[in-house]
């Protein structure tokens, strides 16, 4: 994949990751029945993974404020997959490796680098987009 395409996909993944975070914040506010600014404070302090864990626990207890517990649990499952995709793209370091004149983008993951294709990046973006779409169906 060329450099421009790689940057385009990283930008799209970053935007989708931000949308995912906003969805989790909105759901946290509705599940706890608190103003959204308080949910933003909680989400930024806890982190996305912990926020999803709280939402999962609330759904398991059917104590979801304004939300349907079963639908929230389904969304959390989708969102956890999307959050893993988000973390893979946004939080893992990248570097370009040139072999035979081709540039390959790889994660600098221990113990060995892991090549990433354009399709894998698109799949991660699609996972985040799926959680955002499902969020829209969850909100009453």
N, C-alpha and C positions, 0 to 999 in steps of 0.2 A: 504494500500500500504506500502511496506517495505521502510526502510530508503534509501537503495541504489537506488531503483526505483524512489523515490521522488527526490533524488539528480540528477539522470540522466535526469528526466523530467525538472527540474529547469534549468539545464545546456542547454538542447535543447531549452527551451523557451528563455533563455538569448541570445543564438546565433541567434535565429530567430528574436528576438527583435532588435538586432544590425543590422541584415540584413534589417529590416524594416526601421530603421533610415537611413541607407546608401541609400536605395531606395528613401526616401523622399528628402534627400540631393541632389541626382543626378537629381531628377525631379525639384527641386527648382532651381538648376543651369540652367537647360535647359529652364525652364519657364521664368526665369528672364534674360536669356542669359548673365550669369556671369560665371567666372571661378569657378570650383567646390570648391576650397579652400574658396572662399567667401561664397558660400552656406553652407559649413560646419560651418563657423563662425556664420552665421545667425541662422542655425538650433540649434547649441549648445547654443546660447544666447536666442533664442525664446523658445526653447523646442519643442518637437515633436508635441504636440497638436496645438500649435500656427503655426507651419510650415504647418501642414495640413490645418489649417484655411486659411492661405495665399494662398496655392495651390487651395483650393476650390474657393476662391474669384477670383483668376486669371481665373480659368476654367469657372466660371459663367459670366465673362466679355469677354470670348473668347480671352483673351490676354495672351496667353501661350507660347510666344516665339517660340520655335522649336517643341511644342507639340500640338496634337489634343485636343481641349477643351472638347469635349464629352468623349473621352477616358480617359482624365485626371480626369474629374468629376466622372466617374465610378470608377477609381482607388482610388480616395480620399474617396469615400464611403466605399470601401472595406478596405482601410487603417485605417479609423477611427474605424471600428469594430476591426481590428487587434490591433490597438493601445490601445483600451480599454482592450483587452485580455492581451496585454503586461503589461499594468499598473497593472492589477489584479494579475499577477504572480510575477512581479519584484518589484513593489513598495509597495505592501501591506505586512505587517509583517505576518510571519507564526509562528505557534508553533505546537508541537505535543501533542496530548491529548490521554492518554491511558485509555481505558475503557474495562474492562473484558479481559485484556491481548492483545487487539488489539490496534495498534497505528493509530490514525486518524490525518491527517494533516488538519489544519484549518487556515483560515485567522483571524487575530486578528482585526476584523472590528467592528466598533461601530454600534449599541449599544451592539450587541451580536456577539460572534464568529460565523463564517460561515464555516461549513465543506466543504471540497473540495475532490472530488474523483479523482482517476487516469484518468477516462474518461473526467472529466471536464478540467483537465490539458492538456490532449491530444487534446481536442477541441480548447482550447486557442492556442496551438501550431499550429494546423491546420489553424486557422484563420490568424495567422501571415504568415504561409507558403503560403496561398492563395494570400495574398497581394504581396508577393515576386514574385510568379509565374506570377501574372497579370502585375506586373511591367515589367517583361521581355518581355511581349507581347506589352507593351506600347511604349517602346523605339524603335525609327526607326533604 
